[in-house]
């Protein structure tokens, strides 16, 4: 119904009208006979009811349609990569796309269907002719561009039958919450794409560092390694420079790089006084496609307090002897080591000592206070000779509540079972063992920041060149929240098993190196090209583990970032915690970067599962570059800091090869397909050959049920009959 008045007013009005009309009709026919009087009342009632129906206005909304030809929008890429000349005919990709547009347009005209042209780079715009293509867009966003075409057509009341996309398939914009697939399926308008262009021989001179983060102490000898790669540029002479955070050149080296070869160079410099970031830079070469990778950054994390290490070895062997000797030689470590020779004979040797001191009593921390003097406890084999139930409970508190670290350096740390210790181990042990395997870092080890940061990346050839290892204890299962940073790959079978693992436990961490034989890495000359891998592995692993724990050595505050490598406009969440005695600390974070004023971010208290004070804050970088986040404590406590790298947006020049697989996946997700040029004619003939018109809604109108000519005549006839009867009987 569509009543002439609100029902709340009309219904009472109709009741009054009907009652008054019936009463007056009955009253005015008082002199007529009874039968005639009732006839007149009935005629009057029918007219009053009809009037009520007219006022209620029953009916329905009716959609008016119009028929039109099918519409096929054509989306044409005019980003910078479409200006590349490729293929045997030496045409630009834009020219290839233009030829395909003409084919589609001619076939559409022949079959009397409609097309519209849209150019796009980061968004779409309607064009009338191919001459309007600019081919200079700095980014390509197929998702946003296709979505905006659907939105534009829908706002005008039009729904396309399909969408043609002509592009090289380079999606350089990260798609966040794209609605293109949803819009395509909702409109029953699939995407059909043609990938234009052929692969382009990439010409590039680049520099990378196998270690993104180097942990060191002030004035310590620092090894900064760079790998310069020449891709299809012929022999190149370039200069590799090491530059500090203020833009000052620290060191440089002239290099000759053969075509399609790498040159590795290591700068040996004194570590700075505080954490910073170094830049490795090479000259721009003629003919390079991109110069974005002509520089890379290396984070230098300076620890101002020594790492305090306690080593407990129950079955000394080459591995434990080499490790203890190596760590004692590190000026930035304070090492106390105890070795068991027999049930009643122990010896201890500390940093700075050349000879051990023998004792009939083992020396192991017996209180939480004694354990708090160390940052890391390292266990070798047969640790059951050191541990009692009380000491194990102290170790749990040391890790869980004090942010300490425990490293099991030679596989299973005890013989048989040690039930009290099992709760903090990263794995459940099986009964057998394996031997003869290679060390293989994992992707999780890279994402955790150990490989590719402190140590060479998993894909580095250095790992395959190292001597094999032995004596790994088999693992029944890896416990929840354990990260497998490296695997052992068995020689001959290729089977893999967990080799290097870490597990967060409260505020601290436990780690496991499930192998023996790493000491052989110290005698492998080829491995020294990127530094002494035995020394680098253990020192960087230990410093990484201590940093992976909640607190750095000697720090009561911790600072961690949700991600230290982020894209532009992605938020970085900083988390801070505290283990000191101050009742109401109020930390904040200061963000600094080259060319910008420092930004201070106030932290907000958050909930901690361990009952310790925790704060959080976030920062959204507005430009690419290197950022330094420093925790401001408000007291004399050391202020931890960390580096955040904001990546530059992907540009058209970063990769000029077409990406047909991406287009295929996109099209198939909408019910369409990726088309080959040689099948285009047959496909268009079939697609355009269906000339059925599209019925399209153009308006919505109200159609009343009573609005008929005979209804009005019938009501008038009833009124006329009533009037005639009354006139004949002298009632008017």
N, C-alpha and C positions, 0 to 999 in steps of 0.2 A: 504493500500500500504506500501511497504518497499523499496523505491527507492534506487538505488546504490549510488546516490549522493543527497545532499541537494536539495530540490525542487527549492530553489532560484537560484541554478546553473544549475540544470538539465533542467528546462523548457526552458530557453533561448537557451541552447545547442541543444535541440530537435528542436526548431523552426528554428535555423540556419541550422541544419543538414537536415531537411525536405525541406527547401527552396533551399538549395544548391543542394540536390539530384534531386529535380524536375527540376531545371534549367539545370543541366548538362545532365540529361536524354533527355530533350527536345532539347538541343543543339546538342547532339551526334546523334540524329536521323533526322537531317535536310534533308538528301537526300531521305528519305522514303516517301511513299505516305501518304496522310493526315490520312486515317483510321488506317494504320499501325502505324503511329507516335503516335496517341492517345492511341493505345493498349499498346505500349511499355511504355508510360508515366504512364498508369494505373498500369501495373505490377510493375514498379519501386516504385510507391507511396505506393502500398500495402506492399512491403518489408520494406520500410522506416517506415511506421506506425507500422508494427510488431516489428521492432527494438525499436521504442519508447516505445511500450508496455513492451517489455522485460526489458528496462532500468527503467521504472516506477515500475515494479515488483508488480503488484496487487496480492492480496491473503488474508489470514487470519491467526491469531494465533490459534493454535490447542493445546489443553491440552491433553497430553498423560496420560492414566490411567493404573493402575495395580490393580488387585483384590487380597484382602487379607482376612483372617479370622477376625471376630470381636474381639476387645480387651477390656478386663475388668480389669482395675487396682484394686488392693486391698490395702487399706490404713490401717495399723495396728498400734494402739496406743502402744508406749513403754515408756510412761511417768511413773513416780514413783508410781502413784496411781494404775497402772496395776499390781503391785507386791503384792497387797492386797489379802489375802486369804478370800474368801467368798463363800457362797452357801453350799448346803448339801454335795457336793462331796469334799469340802475342797481343791479346786484347786485355784491357782492364776488366776486373770483375764487374765493375759497374756497367761496362759496355755489354758484357755477357748477359747481365740481368736485364738490360734494356731490350736485347733481342728476344728474350723469353717473354717479356711484357708484351711486345708486339704480337707474338704468337698467340698469347692468351687473349688479347684484345680482339684480334682478327677472328679467332674461333668464337668468341662471345658474340661479336656482331653477326656472324654468320648464323648463329643459333638463336638470335634475338634474346640474349640474356644481358644483364647489366653488370658493369664493372666500375670500380672506383679505385684510384691510385693513391697510395699513402707512402711517403718517404719516412724513414726512421733512422735514428741513431740511439740516443737515450730516451726518445719519445717519438710519437708519430705526428705527422702533419699532412694534410690533404694537399695533393698537387694535381694540376690539370694536364701537364705534359712532362716528358722525361727530361726536358731541358732545365727543369727546376731542381734536379738532383745536384747537390753540392759536393758530395763525397769528401767531407772534411770533418765529420763528427768525431769527437775525441773518445766516445764510448759507444758500446753497443748493448742495448737492453731489449731483447726480443720480447720478453715477458711483459714489461711495462708498455711497450709500443703496441703489441697485439691487444692487450687489455684495454688500452685507451681507444682503439678502433671500435671494439665491441661497445664500450661505454658511449662513444659519440653516436653510433648508429642507433643504439637503444633509446637514447635521449630524444631522437627524432622519430621514434616509433617504428624503426626498421630493424629487421633481424636478418643477417646475412645467411646464405645457404652454406658457405664455406669460406675459408680465408687462405689465400695463397701468400707464401712468404718466400722471397728471393734474397738470399744472404749467403755469406761464407760460414755462418754458424758460430762466429766468435761472440759469445756472451761474456762481455768484460765486466758487467755489473753484477754483483752478488744479489741474487733474487731473494727478497725477504717477504714471505707471505704472498706470493704471486697468486692472482685469481684468474689467470689466463685459461688454464685447463678447466676450471669450474665454469667460467663464462662460455667457453667453447661447447662443453657438453650440455649446459643449460639451454643453449640456443640451437642445439643439434647442428652445429656448424664446425666440422672438423678442420684441422690445419693441414694443408698440403704444402710442403716446402721443396725447393730445389736448391741444392748446395752448389754454389758457383765458385770456380777457381781451383787451382791445383796447389800442391805443397810448394813452399818457397824455401830454398836453401838458406838456412839461417847463418848469418855472419855476425860473430860476436866475440868480444874479448871481455872476460869476466874475472872477478876475483872473489873467492870465498875463504872463510876461515873454518877449519875442521873443529875448532873449539870456540864456541860463542861466549862462554864465560870461563875466566881463569881466576881461581882463588889463590891468593898469595898474601905475603906479609910485606910490610914496608921495607924497601931496599933489597928484598930478595931478588935473585936473578929470575927474570920473567922471559919465558919463551913464547913469542907470538908468531904463529905459523899462518902463512897465506898460500893458497893454491890458485895460480893464474892459469886460465884455460883459454886456448885459442881455437875458435870454431870457424873454419872455412875462410880465414882472412889472409892466408899466406903467412910467411914468416914475419913476425912482428917484434920490433924493439920497443920496449916500454919501460917506464920507471915505476917501481912499487914504493909507495911512501907509507910510513907509519906516522899518524898525526894524532896529537892529544886533543882533549875536549875543548881547548881554547884555539884550535886551528894551527898550532905550532908543530912543525915537522920535527919528529924525534929522530927518525932514521929513514934512509932511502937506499934502494938498490936498483941498478940497471939490469934488466933481464932481456934475454932473447928467447922468444917462445915460438917454436915451430908450429906449422899449421896442424890443427887437430891433435895437439899435444898439450901436456900440462907441465908447468914448472912449479916446484914447491920451494918456498924460501921461508926461513925462520929468522926473525929478529930476536936478538938476545939483549934485553935492556933491564935496567934496574926498576923494580916495582915502585910506583908512586907512594906517597904518604897516605893517601885516602882513596876510596873507591872512585872509579872514573870509567870513562868509555874511550877506547881508542878507535880510530878509523884507519882501515887499510884501503888505499886508493891507487888506481892505475890510470894512465893517460887514455884519453879517448882515441880510438883508431879510426882511420878513414874507412867508410863503408859499413860501419856498425849499424845494426838495426835498432838497438837500444843501448843507452849508456847508463841506465838505472842500476845495472849490476857492476859498474866500474868502481864501486866502493862498497865496503861492508864494515860492520861494527863488531868490536870485541869488547865485552863487558869485563872489567877488571875489578874483582871484589877483594878489597883489602881487609884483612882481619888484624885488628890491633891488639888482640889478646891471644896467647898461645892456646892451641888445642891440647887439652890434657887427656892422655891416653893411658889406660891400664891394660896390659897384656897378660893373660893367664893361659899357659900352655902346659898340658898334661902329658904330651907325647912329642917331644921336640924332634923336628925333622928339618930338611932343607927349607921347606916353605916357611916354617915358623922362625927359623934362624935368620933367613934373608929378610923377612918382614920386620922382625924386631930390630935388626941392624939398620935397615933402611929408615925406619921411623925415628930411631935415635939420632940419625944423622940430620934430620930436618930441624933447622933452627927455629921453626915456628911451631914445633911440637914439644911438649914436655911428656916424656914416656917413662913409665915404670913397668918393667916386665918381670914376671915370676915364672920360672920353668921347673917342672917336676922331673927329677932324674930317677927317683925311686920312692918307695913308701916313706922313707925317713931322710930323704936328701932333696933339698930344694936350693935353687940359686936365684938371686935377684940382681938385675942390672938396670940402671936408670940412665936417662939422658945425661951426657957429659962424663960418664964413666967408661973406662976402657976394659975393666975386669969385673967379673961378677963377684957378689958376696954370697958365700954358701951359708945355709942355715938348716937346722933340723925341723923348723916350724915354717909352714907355708905362710905367706903374707898375703892376705886378701881383706879388702874393706869389710868391717864388721858392723857398721852403723850407717844410717842414712846420711849423717854428717860426713863420714869418711867417703862415701860414694859421691857426695856432692862436690868433692874436690876434682872430679873427673867429668869430662864431656863424653867420653867413649870408653866402653869396656870391650876388649877383643878376646874372644875365646878361641883356642885351637881345638885339638882333640882331647878326649878324656877329661873334660871339665868336671866330671863327677867327683874328682879328687879335691876340688876346691869348694864345692857347693854343699851346703846343708839346706834343710827346709827353711831355716831362718834367713840364710843369705839369699835364697831364691825370692823370698817375700820382699826382702830389701831391694833386690834387683827390679822386681815388678814396680815398686814405688818409685825407684830411681827413674825408670822409663816413663811410667804413667803420670806421675805427679811433678817430677823435677825436669821433664823434657830431656832426659838423657838418651844415649844411643848405645845399643849393644850390637856387635858384629860377630857372627860365627864365621871364622875365616877359612875353615878347612872342612866344610861339609858338616855331617852329623857330629855334634860337639861332645858326645858321650857314648859309652858302650852300653848295649842293652836298652833299658828305659830309665828315664829320669822324669817321672810324672810331674813333679812340681814345676819343672822348667818348660814343659810342653805348651803351656798356655800362652807363652810369649814368643814361641818359635813361629816362623812364617809358614811351616809345612807340617804335614804328618808323614813320618818316615815309613818306608817299606823295609824289607829285610835284606835285599840284594844290593849289588853295586854295579857300576858300569865303568869302562875304561876306554881310552882312545877316542877323543872327541875334540871338536873345534869350538872356539868361543864365538858366539853370534849374538850381537846386541839386537834387541827387539824394538818395534815401533813404540811400545809403552816406555821403554828405557829412554827413547828420544823425547817423548812428550813429557816425561818426568824431569827432563833437563840435565840428565847425566851424559847421555851420548848426543853428540851434536852441540853440546854446550861445554861441559867440563872436559869431555873426551870426544874423540872423533865420532862422526855420525855413523849409524849402522851400515850405510852403503859404502863407507870408506874401505878401500882395498887393504888397508893395514890389518884389519881383523882376519882376513883370509890368509895373510902371509905369516901370522904368528905360529909358533910351535904348538902342537896339540897338547891337551891336558889329560889327566888320568884321575882315577879313584873318585868318582862321583857316587854318592850314596843314593840309591833309587828312592823316589818319592811316591808315596801312596796318593796324596792329594795336597793341593795348595789351599791354605786357609783363606777364608773371606778377608777382603781388604788388603790382600797381598798383591803387590805389583811385581810381575816378572820382567826384569830389566834386561836380562840376557839369557840365552838358551845354549845348551850344549848340543852339538850336532854330531851324532855318532859316525865315525869313519866307516864307509862301506855301505851302510843302510840309509844314511841321511835322516834317521829318526831323531827327533828333538825332545829335550827334557828341560825343565827349569834349572838354571845354573846360578843366576844372580837374582836375588829377590830382596824386597824391603816390605815392611809392614808397619803402618802407623799403629801405635799402642798408646792411647791417652795422648799426652803432649810430646811423647818421644817416639822412637823408631827402633825396630830391630831389623837386622840385615843378615843375609846368608850368602856366602860364596861356596857353592857346592862342588868344589874341585880341589885337587892338589896339582902341583907342577907348574904354577905360575912363575916360579923362580927361574925357569928356563928362558922366560922372556927377557931377562936381564943380560943374556949372552947371545942375543940374536941381532947381528949388525944391521940387517935390512930394516928391522923395526925401529931403528934409531933415526930414520929419516924424518919422522914426525916427532922426535924426542924419544927418550928412554921410556918405552911403553910400560915396563914393569914399575918403574918409579912413578910414572904419570898415573897408571891405573890405580895404585894403592893410595897415593897422596890425594888425588882428586876424588876418588871414591870416599875416602874418609872425610874430607872436607865437605863433600856433597851430602853425605849422610848426616853430619853434624848440622848442616844448614837445612836439610830436609826435615830434621827434627824441629820442634817449635822454636827453639832459641839458639842463637849463635853462641859460640864459646864466650863466656864472661858477660853475656847480655841478660838483663832481666826483662827486656821488652822484645817482642818479635814483630816482624812485619812481613806479610805475605800478600801476593797479588793473585787474583783469579786467573790471570794470564799475563805473561811478560812480553808476548808478541801478539799484537792485536791489529785489526783493521781500523781504518779511519771511522770515527763516530761510534765505535763499539765501546761500551762502558768497561772500565777496569774497577773491580771491587777490591779494596784493600782491607785486610783483616789484621788486627793487632791484639796481642795478649800480653799478660804480665804475670810474673811469678815472684815479685819482690814483696816488701813489707809495707809500702806506702798504702794508706787507707783509701785515699781518693785520687788516684792518678787521673790526669786528663790529657791523653795524647792527641796529637793532630798530625796531619801529613802535609808536607810542603812539596809541591810539584815544580820542578825547574826544567827548562829546556833552552837551547840556544835561540836568542832573538825574542824571548818572551819574559814578561815579568813573573816572578814567583807567585804561585797560587797556593794559598793555605786552605786546607779542607778540614773542618772540624769533624771529629769522629763521634759516632753515636754508640752508646752502650748496647751490647747485644747479649743474647742468652748463650751460656757456655755449658756444654754437657758435662764438663769436668769440674764445674764449680769455680773456675778461675775467671778473673775479669777479662772480658773480650769486647773489642770495639770494631765497628765497621764504617767505612765511608766509600764513596765511589767518585770516579772522575771520567769524563768523556772527552778524549782528545779531539781537538778541532783541526789539527793538521798533522801531516806525517813528520816523523823525525824521532830523535832519541830523547827520552824523558828520564829524569831522575826523581824518584820518590824517596823522601827522607822523613823518618819518624821523629817528631819533636816531642821530647818526653817531659819537659818542664822541670827536670832535676839534673843531677850530674851523671846519670846513667848513660852508657854508650848509646848512640843513636843509630839503629840499623837503617840501611838504605837499600834500594834495589832499582834496577834499570828496567824501563819499559820501552819497547820498540814499536812504533806505530808505522805500519807498512803503507807505502804509497799505493793509491788505487791502481788497479791493473789498467794499462793503456793499450791502444790498438797496436802499437809497435812491439809489444812484448811477445806476441806469437802471431805470425802472419799466416799460418797454415789453416785451411778450412777445417771445420769440425762437423762432418756429416753425421757422426754417431750421436752427438748431442741433439741435432735436428731430428734424427730418426726417433730418439726416445721421446722428444717433445711432441712430435706429430702423433705417434702411436698412443701417447697418453690422452689424446683428444679424440681418438678414433680415426685419425687420418693416417698419412704415410709420407715417407720421403720419396720424391719422384726423381727418376733419372731423365736427363734431357731427351734421350732418344725414345722414351716411352710417353713423353708429354702429349704428343698429338693424339694418339689413340685414347689416352686417358681423358683429355678434354672433349673429344668427340662423344665419349660415353657420358661424361659428367654433364655437358651442356646439351646433350641430345634430348633430355627430358624437358619438354617445353611446358610442363604443367605450371600454371600461374600460381603465385602465392597469394592466398587470401589473407589480407592484412586489416586489422582493426583500425578504423579511422575516427569513430565517434561512438558515444554511448548515449541513448535516448530513453525516455520513459514512455512505455506503451500502456495506456489505460484499457482495462477490460471492458468498461461500459461505453467507451467512445465508439458507438456504432450508430448508423443512421436510423435503423429500425427501432432502437431503444428509445430515442427521443420521440419518434412518431407514436410509439405505443403509449408513452406517458402522456403525450398531448391528447391522444385518442381517449384515454381514460378520463382525463379532465373534461374533455368535450362531452362525453357520455354523462358524467355527473352533472354538468351544467344543464344539458338537455332535459334530464330527468327532473331536476329541480324546477326548471322553467315550466315544464308540462304540468307539474303538480302544484304550481303556485307557491313554491318555497322561496322564490327570489323576486 
